[in-house]
Amino acid sequence: MKSSFIIFYFILLFLFSSAVYSFSSDEMILIPEGEFLMGTSQKEVYREELPLHKVYLQDYFIDKYEVTVKEYTDFLNREKEPGYFININDKRSLIEFADNLYRVKKGYEDYPVTGVTWYGADAYARWVKKRLPTEAEWEKAARGTEGRIFPWGMEWDPLKCANSCPGGSKMLMPVGSFPNGASPYGVMDMAGNVWEWCADWFYRDYYLMSSQVNPPVPSKGIYKVIKGGSWFYTYPDNFRCARRAGKDLKCKLFNIGFRCARDK
C-alpha cells in the first residue's frame, strides 16, 4: 500500500509540473544555416525596411515561445531589480509584490511577460545562459527562407494572428494560443501578442549598409529594435515579419515582451 501511494504521488507531481511548465522558453527550435530574404520590396511603404535583400546566417536556436510571466517572476525573485527591469506598478502588470516576493497574478502564469525594459530582457537572457536574438535571427525564424510576408504565408489571415481583431479578443493571451499562425520552423506568436526586443540598435537605413553574412549588432545607437507587432494593433501591416520599430532601452510598455536565442 505504501509503495502504491508513493508511485501515485510521483505521478501527480509529474502531471502538475507538466501543467505548470506547459509553455516553457526552455523549449528551443533550431534554425538551420543558410540564406533568407530580409526586409521589404519597393511596393511597400516603410523606408526602414528597404531593401529586400538576402542574408546568410549560421544556425542558431530560438525560443519556441515568448518568455512567460512565471519564468520572469522566478528571475525577479533572484535578482531583485524590478524598477530597472520591469514596471510592476502599471495596473495591467501581471506581476505583483507581496510578502517580500514577486508573484504571478492568479491565472496568468503562461502569458507573455510585458512591461520589461530592454535591460530587463537582456539580463534575463544572460541569467538563463542565452541572449536576445539579433534582428536578422528574429526575422528568419519568423518568415523562413522564401520571403513570407506573415509567419503563416503570403496572405493576411486574422484567425492566425495572435489576438488582433477580428482574429482574437484584442488583449494579451497565453503564449501558443494561435498554433495555426506558427512560422515555417514552428516558432509561435511571431505576429501579434507582444512586440519583442532584439539585440540590435535601430537605424532607419541599416539595411543599406549592413553585412549580408551574419550581420553584427551595431556598436551603438539610441533605440533598440522591436519586432512582431502586438495585440494593441488591428491593421495587418503591423504584423508583417519585416515590420520593425525602435524603442528606448528603458521603455516599459504593456505590449512589449521578448524571447531568447543562443548559438548552436
C-alpha positions as CSV (number, residue, x, y, z in Angstrom):
1,M,0.0,0.0,0.0
2,K,2.8,2.4,0.9
3,S,4.6,1.8,-2.4
4,S,1.4,2.4,-4.3
5,F,0.9,5.7,-2.6
6,I,4.5,6.8,-3.4
7,I,4.0,5.9,-7.1
8,F,0.7,7.8,-7.2
9,Y,2.4,10.8,-5.5
10,F,5.1,11.0,-8.1
11,I,2.6,10.6,-11.0
12,L,0.7,13.6,-9.6
13,L,3.9,15.6,-9.1
14,F,4.8,14.9,-12.8
15,L,1.4,15.9,-14.1
16,F,1.5,19.1,-12.0
17,S,4.9,20.0,-13.2
18,S,3.9,19.4,-16.8
19,A,0.9,21.6,-16.4
20,V,2.8,24.5,-14.8
21,Y,5.5,24.4,-17.4
22,S,3.4,23.6,-20.4
23,F,4.8,26.6,-22.2
24,S,8.4,26.9,-21.4
25,S,11.1,29.0,-23.0
26,D,13.5,26.2,-22.3
27,E,11.9,24.7,-25.5
28,M,14.0,26.0,-28.3
29,I,13.9,25.5,-32.1
30,L,17.0,25.1,-34.3
31,I,17.0,27.5,-37.3
32,P,19.3,25.9,-39.9
33,E,22.1,27.9,-41.5
34,G,21.6,29.4,-44.9
35,E,20.2,32.4,-46.8
36,F,16.8,34.0,-46.3
37,L,15.0,37.1,-47.7
38,M,15.0,40.0,-45.2
39,G,13.3,43.4,-45.5
40,T,10.7,44.7,-47.8
41,S,10.2,45.3,-51.5
42,Q,9.7,48.7,-53.0
43,K,6.0,48.1,-53.3
44,E,5.6,48.6,-49.5
45,V,5.8,51.9,-47.7
46,Y,8.3,51.9,-44.8
47,R,11.7,53.2,-45.7
48,E,13.4,51.5,-42.7
49,E,12.5,48.1,-44.2
50,L,14.2,48.7,-47.6
51,P,15.6,47.0,-49.5
52,L,14.5,43.4,-49.8
53,H,17.9,41.6,-49.6
54,K,19.5,38.2,-49.0
55,V,21.1,37.5,-45.7
56,Y,23.1,34.4,-44.7
57,L,23.0,33.2,-41.1
58,Q,24.8,30.4,-39.3
59,D,22.5,28.0,-37.5
60,Y,21.2,29.0,-34.1
61,F,18.4,28.3,-31.6
62,I,15.5,30.5,-30.7
63,D,12.8,30.1,-28.1
64,K,9.6,28.5,-29.4
65,Y,7.5,30.8,-27.1
66,E,7.8,34.2,-25.7
67,V,9.2,34.4,-22.1
68,T,6.3,33.9,-19.7
69,V,5.2,35.8,-16.6
70,K,6.0,32.7,-14.5
71,E,9.5,32.4,-15.8
72,Y,10.3,36.1,-15.4
73,T,8.9,36.2,-11.9
74,D,11.3,33.4,-10.9
75,F,14.1,35.6,-12.3
76,L,12.9,38.7,-10.3
77,N,12.9,36.7,-7.1
78,R,16.6,36.1,-7.5
79,E,17.7,39.4,-9.0
80,K,15.6,41.9,-7.0
81,E,15.8,44.6,-9.7
82,P,12.2,45.4,-10.6
83,G,12.5,49.1,-11.0
84,Y,15.3,48.8,-13.5
85,F,14.0,45.7,-15.4
86,I,10.2,45.9,-15.4
87,N,7.2,48.1,-14.5
88,I,5.0,46.2,-12.0
89,N,3.2,49.4,-10.9
90,D,1.2,49.5,-14.1
91,K,-2.3,48.3,-13.2
92,R,-2.1,46.0,-16.2
93,S,1.0,44.3,-14.9
94,L,0.6,40.5,-14.4
95,I,3.2,40.5,-11.6
96,E,2.6,41.8,-8.0
97,F,4.9,42.1,-5.0
98,A,3.7,40.7,-1.7
99,D,5.4,39.3,1.4
100,N,8.8,40.2,0.0
101,L,8.2,38.1,-3.1
102,Y,7.2,38.7,-6.7
103,R,4.2,36.7,-7.6
104,V,2.2,35.9,-10.7
105,K,-1.3,37.2,-10.6
106,K,-3.6,34.2,-10.5
107,G,-4.2,32.6,-13.9
108,Y,-1.5,34.5,-15.8
109,E,1.4,32.1,-15.5
110,D,1.6,31.3,-19.2
111,Y,1.0,34.8,-20.5
112,P,4.0,36.6,-22.0
113,V,5.7,38.9,-19.6
114,T,5.3,42.6,-20.5
115,G,6.5,46.0,-19.3
116,V,10.1,44.7,-19.5
117,T,12.8,47.1,-20.4
118,W,15.5,46.1,-22.9
119,Y,17.9,45.9,-19.9
120,G,15.5,43.6,-18.2
121,A,15.1,41.4,-21.2
122,D,18.9,41.2,-21.7
123,A,19.5,40.5,-18.0
124,Y,17.0,37.6,-18.1
125,A,18.6,36.2,-21.3
126,R,22.0,36.2,-19.7
127,W,20.6,34.7,-16.5
128,V,19.3,31.6,-18.4
129,K,22.6,31.5,-20.3
130,K,21.1,32.7,-23.6
131,R,20.9,36.0,-25.4
132,L,18.5,38.2,-27.2
133,P,18.2,37.4,-30.9
134,T,19.6,39.7,-33.5
135,E,17.1,41.3,-35.7
136,A,18.1,39.1,-38.6
137,E,17.8,35.9,-36.5
138,W,14.3,37.0,-35.3
139,E,13.1,37.7,-38.9
140,K,14.4,34.5,-40.3
141,A,12.8,32.5,-37.6
142,A,9.5,34.3,-38.3
143,R,9.4,34.1,-42.1
144,G,11.6,31.3,-43.3
145,T,13.7,31.3,-46.4
146,E,11.1,32.1,-49.1
147,G,10.3,35.7,-48.1
148,R,6.9,35.1,-46.4
149,I,5.0,38.3,-45.6
150,F,3.5,36.8,-42.5
151,P,4.7,33.8,-40.5
152,W,2.0,31.5,-41.9
153,G,2.3,32.7,-45.6
154,M,1.8,35.5,-48.0
155,E,-1.8,36.4,-47.3
156,W,-3.3,38.1,-44.2
157,D,-5.4,35.8,-42.0
158,P,-6.7,37.4,-38.8
159,L,-7.5,33.9,-37.4
160,K,-3.8,33.0,-37.4
161,C,-2.5,36.3,-36.0
162,A,-2.1,36.3,-32.2
163,N,-5.2,38.1,-30.9
164,S,-5.7,41.0,-33.3
165,C,-9.3,41.8,-34.0
166,P,-11.2,40.1,-35.6
167,G,-8.9,37.2,-35.1
168,G,-9.0,37.4,-31.3
169,S,-10.0,39.4,-28.4
170,K,-7.6,42.4,-28.8
171,M,-6.0,41.6,-25.5
172,L,-3.0,39.7,-24.2
173,M,-3.3,36.0,-24.4
174,P,-1.3,32.9,-23.2
175,V,1.7,32.1,-25.4
176,G,1.0,29.5,-28.1
177,S,-2.7,30.3,-28.3
178,F,-2.6,30.5,-32.1
179,P,-0.8,27.4,-33.3
180,N,-2.0,27.8,-36.9
181,G,-0.1,31.0,-37.1
182,A,3.3,29.4,-36.4
183,S,6.3,30.2,-38.5
184,P,7.7,27.7,-41.1
185,Y,10.0,26.4,-38.3
186,G,7.2,26.1,-35.7
187,V,8.0,29.3,-33.7
188,M,4.9,30.7,-32.1
189,D,3.4,34.2,-31.8
190,M,5.8,36.0,-34.1
191,A,2.9,38.1,-35.3
192,G,1.0,39.7,-32.5
193,N,0.6,39.2,-28.8
194,V,3.6,41.4,-27.9
195,W,6.4,43.3,-29.7
196,E,9.7,41.6,-28.9
197,W,13.0,43.1,-28.1
198,C,16.0,42.3,-30.3
199,A,19.7,42.8,-29.6
200,D,20.2,45.3,-32.4
201,W,20.3,49.1,-32.3
202,F,17.7,50.6,-34.6
203,Y,18.9,52.6,-37.6
204,R,16.4,53.5,-40.3
205,D,18.8,52.9,-43.2
206,Y,20.7,50.0,-41.6
207,Y,19.8,47.5,-44.4
208,L,21.6,49.7,-47.0
209,M,24.9,49.3,-45.2
210,S,24.6,46.1,-43.1
211,S,26.6,42.9,-43.9
212,Q,24.7,40.2,-45.8
213,V,26.6,37.5,-43.9
214,N,25.8,37.1,-40.2
215,P,25.2,40.9,-39.8
216,P,26.6,42.1,-36.5
217,V,24.8,44.1,-33.9
218,P,25.7,47.8,-34.5
219,S,28.1,49.1,-31.9
220,K,26.0,52.0,-30.6
221,G,22.7,53.8,-31.0
222,I,19.8,55.4,-29.3
223,Y,16.9,52.9,-29.7
224,K,16.7,49.1,-29.7
225,V,14.8,47.1,-32.4
226,I,11.4,45.6,-31.6
227,K,9.7,43.2,-34.0
228,G,6.4,41.4,-34.4
229,G,3.6,43.8,-33.6
230,S,1.2,43.3,-30.7
231,W,-2.4,42.8,-29.5
232,F,-2.8,46.6,-29.5
233,Y,-3.0,46.8,-33.3
234,T,-5.6,45.7,-35.8
235,Y,-4.1,46.8,-39.2
236,P,-2.5,43.8,-40.9
237,D,0.6,45.9,-42.0
238,N,1.8,45.9,-38.4
239,F,2.1,42.1,-38.3
240,R,4.4,41.6,-41.2
241,C,7.6,39.8,-40.5
242,A,9.6,42.7,-42.0
243,R,8.0,45.3,-39.8
244,R,10.5,46.9,-37.5
245,A,10.5,49.8,-35.0
246,G,12.8,51.3,-32.4
247,K,12.2,51.9,-28.7
248,D,14.2,53.5,-25.9
249,L,16.0,50.9,-23.8
250,K,14.1,52.0,-20.7
251,C,10.7,51.6,-22.4
252,K,8.2,49.6,-20.2
253,L,5.1,49.4,-22.4
254,F,2.5,46.8,-21.7
255,N,2.7,45.4,-25.3
256,I,6.4,44.7,-25.3
257,G,8.0,41.4,-24.3
258,F,10.7,39.2,-25.6
259,R,12.1,35.7,-26.4
260,C,15.7,34.4,-26.3
261,A,18.2,32.8,-28.6
262,R,21.5,31.1,-28.3
263,D,24.3,29.8,-30.5
264,K,24.3,26.2,-31.6
